Amino acid sequence: MVMNHEIIIFIPIFVLFIGSIVFTILKKRKRSAKSIYKLIDDLEKKYIY
């Protein structure tokens, strides 16, 4: 059985590339509780006071 070395090298690189894209998208969407509270405070100051 002949193994195709290009596929063996390409698949892990492709998986890492896709994984890094997914990780950066999820990291951008995630907000900490501190930033959410700051956003609520800013909106209250803008519209209520």
C-alpha positions as a LaTeX table, in Angstrom:
\begin{tabular}{lrrr}
\hline
Residue & $x$ (\AA) & $y$ (\AA) & $z$ (\AA) \\
\hline
Met1 & 0.00 & 0.00 & 0.00 \\
Val2 & 1.44 & 3.33 & $-1.08$ \\
Met3 & 0.87 & 6.27 & 1.28 \\
Asn4 & 0.43 & 9.71 & $-0.13$ \\
His5 & 2.80 & 11.87 & 1.92 \\
Glu6 & 1.29 & 15.15 & 0.77 \\
Ile7 & $-2.05$ & 14.20 & 2.30 \\
Ile8 & $-0.39$ & 13.07 & 5.54 \\
Ile9 & 1.37 & 16.44 & 5.84 \\
Phe10 & $-1.52$ & 18.58 & 4.58 \\
Ile11 & $-4.34$ & 17.25 & 6.81 \\
Pro12 & $-2.87$ & 18.29 & 10.22 \\
Ile13 & $-1.96$ & 21.74 & 8.85 \\
Phe14 & $-5.48$ & 22.16 & 7.46 \\
Val15 & $-7.05$ & 21.06 & 10.76 \\
Leu16 & $-4.87$ & 23.50 & 12.74 \\
Phe17 & $-5.77$ & 26.31 & 10.32 \\
Ile18 & $-9.52$ & 25.69 & 10.65 \\
Gly19 & $-9.20$ & 25.29 & 14.43 \\
Ser20 & $-7.38$ & 28.60 & 14.79 \\
Ile21 & $-10.04$ & 30.40 & 12.73 \\
Val22 & $-12.84$ & 28.94 & 14.89 \\
Phe23 & $-10.94$ & 29.81 & 18.08 \\
Thr24 & $-10.41$ & 33.45 & 17.06 \\
Ile25 & $-14.09$ & 33.85 & 16.10 \\
Leu26 & $-15.23$ & 32.41 & 19.43 \\
Lys27 & $-12.75$ & 34.55 & 21.34 \\
Lys28 & $-14.01$ & 37.73 & 19.67 \\
Arg29 & $-17.64$ & 36.90 & 20.47 \\
Lys30 & $-16.96$ & 36.05 & 24.11 \\
Arg31 & $-17.42$ & 38.95 & 26.53 \\
Ser32 & $-16.34$ & 38.95 & 30.12 \\
Ala33 & $-18.82$ & 39.86 & 32.84 \\
Lys34 & $-16.84$ & 43.03 & 33.56 \\
Ser35 & $-17.21$ & 44.29 & 29.98 \\
Ile36 & $-20.95$ & 43.48 & 29.98 \\
Tyr37 & $-21.48$ & 45.46 & 33.20 \\
Lys38 & $-19.50$ & 48.37 & 31.76 \\
Leu39 & $-21.64$ & 48.29 & 28.61 \\
Ile40 & $-24.85$ & 48.34 & 30.70 \\
Asp41 & $-23.51$ & 51.22 & 32.81 \\
Asp42 & $-22.63$ & 53.23 & 29.72 \\
Leu43 & $-26.08$ & 52.67 & 28.22 \\
Glu44 & $-27.80$ & 53.67 & 31.48 \\
Lys45 & $-25.77$ & 56.88 & 31.69 \\
Lys46 & $-26.54$ & 57.69 & 28.06 \\
Tyr47 & $-30.28$ & 57.06 & 28.06 \\
Ile48 & $-31.50$ & 57.43 & 31.66 \\
Tyr49 & $-29.50$ & 60.28 & 33.16 \\
\hline
\end{tabular}
